[in-house]
Amino acid sequence: MIKKLAGCIRQYTFLALISPLFMIGEVALEVLIPYYMADLVDLGIDAGNMEVIKSVGTTLILLAFASMACGVLGAVTSSTASSGFAANMRSDMYNNIQRFSFSNIDKFSAAGLVTRMTTDVTRIQMAFTMLMRMAVRAPASIILAMIAARRINKGLSMVFLYVLPVLAIGLFFIMRKAMPLFDRMFRIYDRLNNTVQENVRGIRVVKAFVREEKESEKFGAVAEELYRTAYGAERIMALNGPLMQTCSYGCMLLIAWLGARLIVSGSMTTGQLISINTYVMQILMSLMMLSFMLSMSSIAVAAGKRITEVLCEEPDIAEPEQPAEGPADGSVVFEDVDFGYGNSLDCINDIDLKIKSGETVGIIGGTGSGKTSLVQLIPRLYDVRKGRVLVGGEDVRDLDITALRKSVSMVLQKNVLFSGTVADNLRWGSENATDEELLEALEHAQAKSFVLEKEGGLYGRVEQGGSNFSGGQRQRLCIARALVSRPKILILDDSTSAVDTHTESLIRKAFREDLPETTKIIIAQRISSVRDADRIVVLDNGRISGVGTHDELMASNGIYREVYESQMKGGDFDAAE
């Protein structure tokens, strides 16, 4: 974990290395101040020597300013390095997430990834800052203060050793109790973020079903669990302060008692006692810093493990060593294909299917029959468990992934638009597409009229998720975006479900007339959406039940005929007919 996270420092390595040097300089100067303070008291104030007071006083002022300068430089360099470290960590996580296959993404919830890139990274950033400052400052202060105190009085300088065992045992039990609670707290953060994310995304459904109160109760339950866990952890960590205070005051009493006896016996001066007391307090304060750093480290370790999981996650789908440039055409072949998600049973079994380049193929089947799973194998969003998928005569596992996916445009069931303009969203298909090409794609998708009617036209605003467009409009914009890339294969995954049958028939007509060389695979629930396809594939429980034209399937396939008759009774064909 440490090695992986350390790799995120990169260009800030120099700042991360010099920051501890400034901290050591600050500590060294701070240790010198009590040493000269003893001379100021004994040789200046007690002796009434103004020359000594002026000389030592000037030295103390210079030491104070020099110490302050080192402290400021240390703070600036450490904060710059830690901020850059956090930025690199977030960037590396985000870039690795972009490489994930669907199966990798399935391992992490969206809320969990957000927590890792925000809360967890912030925890690591704070720990890194402490590592550059406290982790160097505290040990340096202990060592230098111990050396200086021993030069004054060897016996009295060892007073803090009496309380060290008490401090060590106390810290051990605090850390042992707090660590499991911090691990649990981060897991609850994921659940809390997931609850908020679900509620915000589905706010229209929440309000439509008047579920605000229930959603508030659900959020409150998770928030209460987080509160109790965090309260338990912080309550244990809060014992650190009283423990340190008890040890500090114990040392002060011991020094006062032993130091007074030494002064009375003439073995020590008042100035030396003041210096030793200061040094012992510096040592104890440094131990307090170390204990605080250990408590923060326990949080950082839990956060670091979660971040490392994302950074170390390797995509299940890897680029071939010597990839072919791209598919030659839009032909698709499934050869004895089996597929399933994760460790679950296969949801697709024994699929053998050949689709010619330029052919229009409809896919019909009940919910859970494997329609979406099947077409996701074409652009290699998932890999098959058995058999192979060929595009343009090449196994998709031998093709360059980028070239393959640029040749295959998918319009998914979930219509996703991004904040920006209509043109910005359409140019996801092709960054260099001209306005004329965008308008042409909109016309094919029957979206040109409503886009131009809106304020700004092509450059009109698209709100987050496309909330300022209706469901049917979002579907047509997503189809237009897929067309802009001029793909060899176009996959429509139930992407006209919110479009009326007349508009849908116009879209299909545009496909036939304007995209003759593009292979079109249309998944649909309505038979009217695929009736005029060259061939229709009927899926049932992950297997092909039948393949043929509408008339052939009506004559030979009971499942297809049953679906057709049920939809006829429901009037689904009225508008199309």
Summary of the structure (lengths in Angstrom):
residues: 577
radius of gyration: 35.3
end to end distance: 63.7
largest distance: 119.0
contacts: 1891
relative contact order: 0.08
helix: 66%
strand: 11%
